[in-house]
Amino acid sequence: MVAVHGRAYDVAARQWRPERIEIPFRGGVMHTAFEATPRGAVAWSEDGLFRFDAKKMAFVKLPIDGPMTPQPWCDGSAMCYDSKRDCLWLSARAEISRYDLATGKMTRLAVSPPAVLGGFALWREQAHLPEADLILLMRRFKIGDKPVNIVFDPAAEKYFAVEVPFSDGKEYTFSWSSALHYDPALKVALLHAGANDGRVWALRLDRDTLKLTELPPREAEKKGG
């Protein structure tokens, strides 16, 4: 486990490694995003993308072919790994880009988030669930008087609202202190509710049984479409 301040934690030994890792990019905790991939952890900063080589204990800069997504910002940016396409989805505010790890190709999507998301396309915490092929946003949003989950379909490049009930029958909203991650071994999304709650929720989405309600882009909503 690698931290942005240049230290690594040995999960098997349950201790921090003594050596420091050189950080070849700027940004610190406020302007750097990390994401785990089978190729190694990837850092995204104002200086580009860097893959952590665990054998060398060093970051290696990744090539980028295409327009680079603007630098990340702590609460308004997103990066998640998509095992179905072996790519990273990056989002800075209202933009979404796809970075193919095998080729280094960066492609910006021509999508506009729905009005309910405000100015952020994927928000701060999200995870790609390969079985459903959906990117699930951590935070819940109110449409009408009911909190719903929002998902982004990377194949259709569309947003949908979906009602996902909680096992205790209550309704919850999550915010900046919560965290969401996909566990490929368990094939579930794990959500830590954060400092205000502390509980951990597990979710397995079955796309065949989901009721997805398409959300139009902001421009269409303004026009009444």
N, C-alpha and C positions, 0 to 999 in steps of 0.2 A: 504494500500500500504506500503510495507516494503522496507527499504533501507539497503544496506550492512553495513553502518556505525552504525546501531543499533537504528534507529528511525523509527516510523510508522506514516503514514499520514491517518487521518480519512477522507475518501472521502465524506461521507454523511455530516459531520460537516464542511468540508473544512478547517481543521486545523491540525497541527502537534500535536500528543499526547505528553504530557510532560515527561512521563517516558522513560528511555532508555531500550533497549532490549539487553540482554547479547548475545554476538556473540561467540558461542562455537567452532568456526573453524577459521583457518588462511587463509590468502590470500589477503584480502582487495579488492579494486575495480579492481585490475589488474589480480587477480587470483581467482575470484569468479563469478559464473553465477547464476542468479535467473530465475525462470520460474513459472508462475501461473498455478495451477491445481485445480480441484474441491476439492481436499483433503487438499488444502492449498498451499501457495508458497513453492517451493523447492529450496534450495541453494545447489550448487555443488562447492566443494573446494578441496584442497589437502587432507583434512581430511575426505572426503566422501560426502554423501548426507544427508541433514537435512531438515525436514519439519517444517514449521512455524505453531504452534498451536495458533490460534487467541484468543481462550478463555483463555489460560494460558499466552498468550503474551510471548511465549518462543519457541525456536527451539528444535526439537526432532530428534536425529540421526536415520536414516533409515537403516534397515538391508540390506546387499548386499551379495547375493549368486552368486558368479562368479567373473571373473577377472574385477577389477576396471579400468575404463578408466583413463588414465593419467590426472593429474590436469589441469584445464582449464587455458587458457591464453587469455588475453583480446581480441585480434583481430583474433585469429586463432581457437577459440573453439565455440561450438554451443550446445544449449540445447533447445528442444521444446517439448511441450505436444501433445500427439496423443490421442484424445478423442475416436477414433474408437477402439483402443486397450488398453486404459487406461494405457499408458506407456509414458516414456520419451525417446527421442532419444538424445544421447549425442555424441559429436564428438570432439576429440582432434586432430587437424591437419588432417591426412589422414585416421583416424580410425572412425568407427561408431559403437556405442553400443546401445542396447535396454535395458531399465530398466523397469520391470513390477512393478507398484506401489502396486498391490494387493499381490504379492508373494515375492517381493524383489529380483527376479531373474535378473541377469545381463548377457546379451549375446552379444558377439562381432561378428559383421557380417564379412563375408569373402568377402568384396567388395573393389574395388580399384577405386578411383575417376578418371574421364577422365582428360586428359592433360590440357584442357582449364581451369580447376579449380586450377591448380597449386598444391600446397601441402596441400590444405584444402578440406576436404570432404563435409562439409556443410557451410563453411565460418562462418561469425560472426552473422548475422541476418537471420533467416529463420522462417517459420511457417508451421505447418501441416494443410492442408485444408481438413477436413474430407469428404465433399461432393465429392471431386475429388480423395480423398485418395492419395494425393501427398504432398511432402514437397517442398515448394517453397523457393528458395534462394532469398534474397533481392537484392544482387548485380547482375547486368547484365554483360554479357560477349560477346565479339565479336567472332563470328565464320564466317570467311570470312571478309566481310566489314560491317556486320550488327549486331547490339547488339541484343542479345536474352536472354530470361529467361531460367534458368536451374532448373529442378525439379528432385527430387529423389522419385522413386516409392518404398515405403517400402515393399509392397507385392511381387513385382518382384525382388527387390533389384537391380534396374537398374536406370541409369541416362538418362534423355531426355532433349533435347532442344525444346523450344516452343516459337513461336513468339506471343507476347501479345501486341497489339497496344495500344497507348495512345489516350485518347479522343480528344486531341488537334492536333493529327497527327504528333507530333514531336517525336524525339528519345531522351531518357535519359539514363544515367548511374548513379548508386548510389554507395556510398562507405561508409567508416567507420562511418561517422556522421549520416547516415540514420538509420531508425528503422522500423521493420516489425512485425506485430502482427495480430493474427486471432481473430475476434470478434464472439463468438458463438451465440450471440443474433441476430446480423445482418447477420451472415453467409457470411462475407466478410473478405478479408485480407486488413488491413489498413497499408499504408506505409507513414511514415513521411520522406520527402526528406532531412531533415537535415538543418544544419546552413547555407549552401550555397544557399538554395532554400526556405525552409519553408512551401511548399505546402504539403497537405495530399492527397494521392491517395487511391481510393477504388477499389478492384478487386474481382469479383466473377467468379471462373473458372467452366466452364461446360465441364467436361471431354469428353463427347460424341461428342463435336464439336471441340476439340483441335486437332491440327496436331502435334503429338509428334514424334520427330526424335531421335532415340536411339543413345546414345553416348557410344562408346566402352571404356573399362578401359584403363588406361595409357599403360599397358603392351601390350595390343592388338594393340594399335596405333603404338607403337615402332616397332612391328613386321610386321606392314602393314596390320593388320587384320581389 
